[in-house]
Every structure is written in C-alpha cells, then in structure tokens.
Amino acid sequence: MSTTRQAEVWAKIDGANSATNTVEENLDLYSQWAPSYDLDVTEMRPKGPAIVAKVLELIFGENKDALILDAGAGTGWVGKAIQKRGFTNLEALDGSQEMLNIANQKGIYKRSICGLLGPNRLDIESGILTQHNVQANLMILI
Ligand SMILES: C[S@@+](CC[C@H](N)C(=O)[O-])C[C@H]1O[C@@H](n2cnc3c(N)ncnc32)[C@H](O)[C@@H]1O
C-alpha cells in the first residue's frame, strides 16, 4: 500500500474519529465513506475482523447461537468474519442507513436496525456479558 494511499485512508479515519464531530456529522462522514469503506479498512487492517471473531469464539465456545448485537455494525465488515466463524444469530445496529445498506447485501444479520446508540431504549433483548458471565447468551459488540 503506497504512503499516499495510506494517508488518504488515515484522513478518512481521523475525520470520522474527530472528537469535535457532532453525531450527525459523524454519521454523515460514514454515509459518504460507505461505498469504499470495506476496501479502505481491509487494506489498513486486513486481519482485524478475524481477530474479533476469534475472540468471540474464545468467549462463547461452541455456543454459536449466542445472540450478538453488532452495535455500530457499519457495512458488516467485522460481522462477516463473525459469521464465517459459525455464529448464526447476529443483529446489526447502525446510525447510517448507507452503511447498513451494504451490510444488508451480505446476508449476515437476522435483523438490521437503523438507530442511534444513545439515551433511547432500543428494541432489543437486554442482557450483559462480563468476564464472570461466560455462559451469557447475548453479547453487544461495539
Ligand atoms: C468504525 S465504523 C464501523 C465498524 C464496523 N463494526 C466494521 O465492521 O467495520 C463505526 C460505525 O458506527 C456508526 N455510528 C457512529 N456513531 C453512532 C451512533 N451514535 N449510533 C449508531 N451508530 C453509530 C457509524 O455509522 C459507523 O458505521
């Protein structure tokens, strides 16, 4: 990957991660980024999704039906790797419909919700996973 190309992708990452962005500005940046997001992040972090998926397998073991809410699912870049590990019960939440539109084409999620993480009650099963609760059947992945 050329340094120019790296700089181009870092500029998008920095723009999306800027602490001064409002939520709306942030979602707008992701919506504009959606068409090239998978290519960009794969070039930068090719092994990232597989590492996340492996960690989930370490937590859940053979409980491949565990309900996983992929919060900030985006295009399903990480979600696809989780599915490839054999997990079958994934739901997506993201504030950008443009990102979710790409995720929805991949056949990963049983349900896809365009909504904001924040103070509002979400229409999802509630539960919590801690280190001491490895039998939990729900994980929220952010
Ligand atoms: C780093 S990106 C996507 C990460 C994704 N898990 C992947 O596989 O690459 C972060 C995502 O969070 C979403 N997002 C940012 N702020 C949000 C909020 N307040 N509520 C819901 N989604 C949000 C963005 O639209 C974006 O798709």
The ligand as an SDF file (V2000), in Angstrom:
LIG
                    3D

 27 29  0  0  0  0  0  0  0  0999 V2000
  -15.7740    2.1740   12.6510 C   0  0  0  0  0  0  0  0  0  0  0  0
  -17.3160    2.1840   11.8380 S   0  0  0  0  0  0  0  0  0  0  0  0
  -17.8840    0.5720   11.5610 C   0  0  0  0  0  0  0  0  0  0  0  0
  -17.3350   -0.5540   12.3710 C   0  0  0  0  0  0  0  0  0  0  0  0
  -17.8810   -1.8680   11.9410 C   0  0  0  0  0  0  0  0  0  0  0  0
  -18.1630   -2.6770   13.1020 N   0  0  0  0  0  0  0  0  0  0  0  0
  -16.9760   -2.6150   10.9630 C   0  0  0  0  0  0  0  0  0  0  0  0
  -17.2100   -3.7970   10.7570 O   0  0  0  0  0  0  0  0  0  0  0  0
  -16.0530   -2.0290   10.4080 O   0  0  0  0  0  0  0  0  0  0  0  0
  -18.3890    2.8230   13.1160 C   0  0  0  0  0  0  0  0  0  0  0  0
  -19.8560    2.7530   12.7670 C   0  0  0  0  0  0  0  0  0  0  0  0
  -20.5960    3.3030   13.8720 O   0  0  0  0  0  0  0  0  0  0  0  0
  -21.7020    4.0470   13.3670 C   0  0  0  0  0  0  0  0  0  0  0  0
  -22.0320    5.0460   14.3870 N   0  0  0  0  0  0  0  0  0  0  0  0
  -21.2900    6.0950   14.8020 C   0  0  0  0  0  0  0  0  0  0  0  0
  -21.9290    6.7410   15.8080 N   0  0  0  0  0  0  0  0  0  0  0  0
  -23.0870    6.0700   16.0150 C   0  0  0  0  0  0  0  0  0  0  0  0
  -24.1780    6.2510   16.9250 C   0  0  0  0  0  0  0  0  0  0  0  0
  -24.1990    7.2390   17.8290 N   0  0  0  0  0  0  0  0  0  0  0  0
  -25.2060    5.3810   16.8660 N   0  0  0  0  0  0  0  0  0  0  0  0
  -25.2080    4.3640   15.9580 C   0  0  0  0  0  0  0  0  0  0  0  0
  -24.2160    4.1470   15.0800 N   0  0  0  0  0  0  0  0  0  0  0  0
  -23.1670    4.9850   15.1080 C   0  0  0  0  0  0  0  0  0  0  0  0
  -21.2040    4.6450   12.0580 C   0  0  0  0  0  0  0  0  0  0  0  0
  -22.2700    4.9190   11.1600 O   0  0  0  0  0  0  0  0  0  0  0  0
  -20.2670    3.5420   11.5400 C   0  0  0  0  0  0  0  0  0  0  0  0
  -20.9120    2.6830   10.6320 O   0  0  0  0  0  0  0  0  0  0  0  0
  1  2  1  0
  2  3  1  0
  2 10  1  0
  3  4  1  0
  4  5  1  0
  5  6  1  0
  5  7  1  0
  7  8  2  0
  7  9  1  0
 10 11  1  0
 11 12  1  0
 11 26  1  0
 12 13  1  0
 13 14  1  0
 13 24  1  0
 14 15  1  0
 14 23  1  0
 15 16  2  0
 16 17  1  0
 17 18  1  0
 17 23  2  0
 18 19  1  0
 18 20  2  0
 20 21  1  0
 21 22  2  0
 22 23  1  0
 24 25  1  0
 24 26  1  0
 26 27  1  0
M  CHG  2   2   1   9  -1
M  END
$$$$
